[in-house]
Amino acid sequence: MFVDDIRKYAAEAMTEAQREQFFEDGCLVLENAIDDAWLTRIRAAVDEMIDRSRTVIRNDGIFILEDGHSAEDPRLRRLTSPVSHHPVFWEFASASPIVRVAADVCGPDVKFYHSKLNFKWPKGGQVFDWHHDINAWPHTDYSPVTIGLYLEDCGPEQGPLQAVKGSHEEPLRSMYDDDGNWVLRIPKEKMPENWRERTESMTGPAGSLVLLNCRVIHGSARNASARMRPLLLNVYSSADSFPYVTNPIPSEYEGTIVAGSPARRSCHDPRGCEMPPDWSKGYIGPWQHQQQSGGVMTR
Ligand SMILES: O=C(O)CCC(=O)C(=O)O
């Protein structure tokens, strides 16, 4: 669905001004959007999953491990598709206030795409280089939005998400390097004009939601603090937006309509999109591609 059509429906979970800010910047923080009752349940599920990771010794389809991970001192980079591994994650993604937030920016008919839980362990956590999301999972339009939930307070030292405001309106950069390798990162010389001045550090207290349009350039630094940064990310789109490549993070819930009704027609943005590698042959996760390319966050 295009933004002008979405505007015809009143915003309910945020103010109209906040929604316009999101459309203009391609990113938005909604502080304290999720209450303590949800946070308590989700944190308990996260603890269970961390416990489960203790016996894991190498990256698998569920856990992506940080260097130094062990049974005594688990250190995770990602839990892939949390909705598939604990019912609380799907309940949150499909039947919590996050759905109304998605509807405000996608229109009344909302479709779930995928989810991930990214960690930055204290004094660690991998840099996430500057990138666009949509090149990894193109859709027929640019309505897809990633909505992150900070499960703990996230300050500037904890590796918060950072986004370059307004970059979603600029041409998409390639996520391949000059040799044709998928690197999912934008080198400094290809970053937009004045990107440093336009970068927003998306900090917020636990329970804050952070919204990223699928085209906006974003990334995050390592966690220099002594506190953990768990970030639960769910991706939604308008119901009339359709992915046309294999989902890198498939689940039984992909394509579920979480608000409104399924679409009878598809929406197509004429701008097109770069195609990613064929994920049906396997998906190793973003950091591995960025590391293989020797990426260093270009700030
Ligand atoms: O976890 C992070 O800090 C970055 C996440 C991100 O950019 C992504 O998953 O696309």
The ligand as an ORCA input file, in Angstrom:
! r2SCAN-3c Opt
* xyz 0 1
  O      20.539     -5.701     15.925
  C      20.947     -4.672     15.385
  O      21.549     -3.809     16.004
  C      20.712     -4.394     13.936
  C      19.594     -5.177     13.347
  C      19.423     -4.909     11.895
  O      19.820     -3.903     11.379
  C      18.734     -5.886     11.085
  O      18.386     -6.982     11.592
  O      18.534     -5.595      9.882
*
